[in-house]
Amino acid sequence: MAARWVHPVAAAGFSSTADLYERVRPSYPGEAIGWLADRARLVPGTTVVDVGAGTGKLTRLLIATGARVVAVEPLAEMRAALSAAVPGADVVEGTAEELPLPDGVADVVTCAQAFHWFALDQALPELHRVLAPDGLLVLIWNTRDLEDPLQDAIEDLVSPFRATVASQRHDAWRPPLEASPLFGTIEQRSFRNDQLVSVDDVVERVASTSFVAVLAEDERAALLGRVRALVAHHERPFSFPYRTDVYVLPRSRDQGAGPGGTPNEG
């Protein structure tokens, strides 16, 4: 079994912002969850393992389908927020690289806002192991819609800080996953996801980003000040658009070890 490991930026950033993450991060649109529930056959009797579950933003929507949900989260602060927000989930400590679950237990494994943090050379075999032979791997991200002028301007402010974290490279996870014999062809769907926000919400949303949370205090305060100045003239509430991307991959019966990879926005 691989040694337990959590990306240090994810560990430091998210452990210090769990309550903020729960309060300001967007949920997932009903259209996306409905499509996923149909595609992955999420019904009573289905077992879903939600890996890197965080505060349960996706977990609570999975439970609403009637499926049994096991939420796996390595950070104690995130698990505490998750247990409080989603009492119907079975919450366990673990990582994608070391899942405390038996072989073939999951009909579906989901990873929301998390897969890019994983050490894929260790995580892919583990995800494959806990999936049933005909199981599905589902990856979900809310991505800021950069066609929106405000989102694009915020991206200009934060991108220099993201560049310091190798795991934040856009789609860095995709080539090693596509090359792995452990999973089949990626099926992708995208959905619009508008969040109504205030000025404070936008500032706190940026503050909840892992690589922002770990900045030195003066650098972090300066960045958040620039974000506040950028959005201060907007009427409240106003729309803050995202795109929700859902990727579904079938588990392969090939037991060979696929190539790994280096673990989008944190």
C-alpha positions as CSV (number, residue, x, y, z in Angstrom):
1,M,0.0,0.0,0.0
2,A,1.3,3.4,-0.9
3,A,2.4,5.8,1.9
4,R,-0.2,8.3,2.9
5,W,0.5,11.6,1.2
6,V,-1.3,15.0,0.7
7,H,0.0,17.7,-1.5
8,P,1.6,20.2,0.9
9,V,-0.1,23.3,-0.6
10,A,-3.5,21.5,-0.5
11,A,-2.9,20.4,3.1
12,A,-1.8,23.9,4.3
13,G,-4.3,25.9,2.3
14,F,-7.4,23.9,2.8
15,S,-6.9,23.0,6.5
16,S,-6.8,26.7,7.3
17,T,-9.9,27.7,5.1
18,A,-12.3,24.8,5.6
19,D,-15.2,27.0,7.0
20,L,-14.5,29.6,4.4
21,Y,-14.5,26.9,1.6
22,E,-17.9,25.6,2.8
23,R,-19.4,29.1,2.9
24,V,-18.3,30.6,-0.4
25,R,-17.4,27.9,-2.8
26,P,-20.2,27.2,-5.4
27,S,-22.2,24.0,-5.5
28,Y,-22.9,22.1,-8.7
29,P,-25.9,22.7,-11.0
30,G,-28.9,20.4,-10.9
31,E,-28.6,19.8,-14.6
32,A,-25.1,18.4,-14.1
33,I,-26.0,16.2,-11.2
34,G,-29.1,14.9,-13.0
35,W,-27.0,13.9,-16.0
36,L,-24.5,12.3,-13.8
37,A,-27.1,10.4,-11.8
38,D,-28.6,9.0,-15.1
39,R,-25.2,8.2,-16.6
40,A,-23.8,6.5,-13.5
41,R,-27.0,4.9,-12.5
42,L,-27.0,6.5,-9.0
43,V,-30.0,4.9,-7.3
44,P,-30.6,3.1,-4.0
45,G,-28.2,0.2,-3.8
46,T,-25.4,2.0,-5.7
47,T,-22.3,2.6,-3.7
48,V,-20.4,5.8,-4.4
49,V,-17.0,6.6,-3.0
50,D,-16.4,10.4,-3.0
51,V,-12.6,10.9,-2.8
52,G,-11.1,14.1,-1.7
53,A,-14.7,15.0,-0.5
54,G,-13.7,18.3,1.2
55,T,-16.6,19.8,3.0
56,G,-19.1,17.7,1.0
57,K,-20.2,20.1,-1.7
58,L,-20.7,17.1,-4.0
59,T,-21.3,14.5,-1.3
60,R,-24.6,16.0,-0.2
61,L,-25.9,16.0,-3.8
62,L,-24.9,12.4,-4.3
63,I,-26.8,11.3,-1.1
64,A,-29.9,13.0,-2.5
65,T,-29.9,10.4,-5.3
66,G,-30.5,7.7,-2.8
67,A,-27.1,6.1,-3.3
68,R,-24.9,5.0,-0.4
69,V,-22.0,7.5,-0.2
70,V,-18.7,7.0,1.5
71,A,-16.8,10.3,1.7
72,V,-13.0,10.0,1.9
73,E,-11.1,13.1,3.1
74,P,-7.6,13.3,4.5
75,L,-7.8,16.7,6.3
76,A,-9.3,16.7,9.8
77,E,-10.7,20.3,9.4
78,M,-12.5,19.4,6.2
79,R,-13.9,16.1,7.7
80,A,-15.3,18.1,10.6
81,A,-17.1,20.5,8.3
82,L,-18.2,17.6,6.1
83,S,-19.7,15.7,9.0
84,A,-21.6,18.7,10.2
85,A,-22.9,19.7,6.8
86,V,-23.7,16.1,5.5
87,P,-24.7,13.9,8.4
88,G,-26.0,11.2,6.0
89,A,-22.5,10.5,4.7
90,D,-20.2,7.8,5.9
91,V,-17.0,9.9,6.4
92,V,-13.6,8.2,6.6
93,E,-10.0,9.4,6.7
94,G,-7.9,8.5,3.7
95,T,-6.3,9.7,0.5
96,A,-6.6,8.7,-3.2
97,E,-3.2,7.1,-2.9
98,E,-4.2,5.0,0.1
99,L,-7.9,4.3,0.3
100,P,-9.1,2.5,3.5
101,L,-11.6,0.4,1.5
102,P,-11.8,-3.2,0.2
103,D,-11.3,-4.2,-3.4
104,G,-14.3,-3.7,-5.7
105,V,-16.5,-1.9,-3.1
106,A,-17.5,1.1,-5.3
107,D,-19.9,1.2,-8.3
108,V,-18.8,4.8,-8.8
109,V,-15.8,6.8,-7.6
110,T,-16.2,10.6,-7.7
111,C,-13.5,13.3,-7.4
112,A,-14.8,16.9,-7.2
113,Q,-12.3,19.7,-7.3
114,A,-9.6,17.2,-6.2
115,F,-8.2,15.0,-8.9
116,H,-5.5,17.5,-9.9
117,W,-4.0,17.2,-6.4
118,F,-3.4,13.5,-6.6
119,A,-0.1,11.7,-7.1
120,L,-1.4,9.7,-10.1
121,D,1.2,7.0,-10.2
122,Q,-0.2,5.9,-6.8
123,A,-3.8,7.1,-7.1
124,L,-4.8,5.5,-10.4
125,P,-4.1,1.9,-9.2
126,E,-6.0,2.6,-6.0
127,L,-9.0,4.1,-7.7
128,H,-9.0,1.1,-10.1
129,R,-8.7,-1.3,-7.1
130,V,-11.8,-0.1,-5.2
131,L,-14.0,0.1,-8.3
132,A,-16.2,-2.9,-9.3
133,P,-15.3,-4.4,-12.6
134,D,-18.0,-2.3,-14.4
135,G,-17.4,0.7,-12.3
136,L,-17.1,4.3,-13.3
137,L,-14.6,7.1,-12.4
138,V,-16.2,10.6,-12.4
139,L,-14.2,13.8,-12.2
140,I,-15.9,17.2,-11.6
141,W,-14.6,20.7,-11.6
142,N,-16.2,24.1,-11.3
143,T,-14.0,26.3,-13.5
144,R,-14.3,30.1,-13.7
145,D,-15.8,31.2,-17.0
146,L,-13.0,33.3,-18.4
147,E,-15.4,34.6,-21.2
148,D,-16.9,36.8,-18.4
149,P,-14.9,40.0,-18.1
150,L,-14.8,40.0,-14.3
151,Q,-13.7,36.4,-14.1
152,D,-11.0,37.1,-16.7
153,A,-9.8,40.1,-14.7
154,I,-9.6,38.1,-11.5
155,E,-7.7,35.4,-13.3
156,D,-5.1,38.0,-14.4
157,L,-4.7,38.8,-10.7
158,V,-4.3,35.3,-9.3
159,S,-2.6,33.5,-12.2
160,P,1.0,34.6,-11.1
161,F,0.4,32.9,-7.8
162,R,-1.1,29.7,-9.3
163,A,2.0,29.4,-11.5
164,T,4.1,28.6,-8.4
165,V,2.1,25.4,-7.8
166,A,3.0,22.7,-10.3
167,S,-0.3,20.8,-9.7
168,Q,-2.3,23.9,-10.9
169,R,-1.2,23.6,-14.5
170,H,-4.4,23.4,-16.6
171,D,-5.3,19.8,-17.5
172,A,-2.0,18.5,-16.3
173,W,-3.9,15.5,-15.0
174,R,-5.3,14.5,-18.4
175,P,-2.4,13.1,-20.4
176,P,-1.4,10.5,-17.7
177,L,-5.0,9.5,-17.3
178,E,-5.6,9.1,-21.0
179,A,-2.3,7.0,-21.2
180,S,-3.3,4.7,-18.4
181,P,-4.6,1.2,-19.3
182,L,-6.6,1.2,-16.1
183,F,-9.4,3.4,-17.4
184,G,-11.2,3.8,-20.7
185,T,-12.0,6.7,-22.9
186,I,-13.0,10.0,-21.3
187,E,-16.6,11.2,-21.8
188,Q,-17.1,14.9,-21.1
189,R,-20.1,17.1,-20.5
190,S,-20.1,20.8,-19.6
191,F,-22.8,22.8,-17.8
192,R,-23.3,26.5,-17.0
193,N,-23.2,27.3,-13.3
194,D,-24.0,30.9,-12.2
195,Q,-23.4,31.9,-8.6
196,L,-25.1,35.0,-7.1
197,V,-22.5,36.8,-5.0
198,S,-21.6,40.0,-3.1
199,V,-18.3,41.9,-3.1
200,D,-17.3,40.1,0.1
201,D,-18.3,36.8,-1.4
202,V,-15.9,37.3,-4.3
203,V,-13.0,38.4,-2.0
204,E,-13.6,35.4,0.2
205,R,-13.9,33.1,-2.8
206,V,-10.4,34.1,-3.8
207,A,-9.2,33.8,-0.2
208,S,-10.4,30.2,-0.1
209,T,-8.1,29.2,-2.9
210,S,-5.3,27.0,-1.6
211,F,-2.4,28.8,-3.1
212,V,-3.7,32.1,-1.9
213,A,-4.3,30.8,1.6
214,V,-0.6,29.9,1.9
215,L,0.8,33.2,0.8
216,A,2.6,35.4,3.3
217,E,0.1,37.6,5.2
218,D,1.1,40.9,3.6
219,E,1.2,39.4,0.1
220,R,-2.2,37.8,0.6
221,A,-3.7,41.0,2.0
222,A,-2.4,43.0,-1.0
223,L,-3.9,40.5,-3.5
224,L,-7.3,40.4,-1.8
225,G,-7.2,44.3,-1.7
226,R,-6.8,44.3,-5.5
227,V,-9.7,41.9,-5.9
228,R,-11.9,44.0,-3.7
229,A,-11.1,47.1,-5.7
230,L,-11.8,45.3,-8.9
231,V,-15.3,44.2,-7.8
232,A,-16.3,47.1,-5.5
233,H,-18.5,48.9,-8.1
234,H,-20.7,45.9,-8.8
235,E,-24.3,46.0,-7.7
236,R,-25.3,43.3,-5.3
237,P,-26.0,40.5,-5.7
238,F,-24.4,39.9,-9.1
239,S,-23.7,36.9,-11.2
240,F,-20.4,35.2,-11.0
241,P,-20.4,32.6,-13.8
242,Y,-18.7,29.2,-13.7
243,R,-18.6,26.2,-16.1
244,T,-19.0,22.8,-14.5
245,D,-17.1,20.1,-16.3
246,V,-17.9,16.4,-15.7
247,Y,-15.7,13.6,-17.0
248,V,-16.8,10.0,-16.9
249,L,-14.4,7.1,-17.5
250,P,-15.1,3.3,-17.3
251,R,-12.8,1.1,-15.3
252,S,-10.8,-1.1,-17.5
253,R,-10.4,-4.8,-16.7
254,D,-6.7,-4.4,-17.6
255,Q,-4.7,-5.0,-14.4
256,G,-1.4,-3.6,-15.8
257,A,0.2,-0.7,-14.1
258,G,-0.4,2.5,-16.1
259,P,1.9,5.5,-16.2
260,G,1.4,8.0,-13.4
261,G,1.6,11.7,-13.5
262,T,2.0,14.8,-11.5
263,P,-0.9,15.8,-9.7
264,N,-7.1,23.0,-11.9
265,E,-7.9,25.4,-9.4
266,G,-7.4,24.5,-5.8
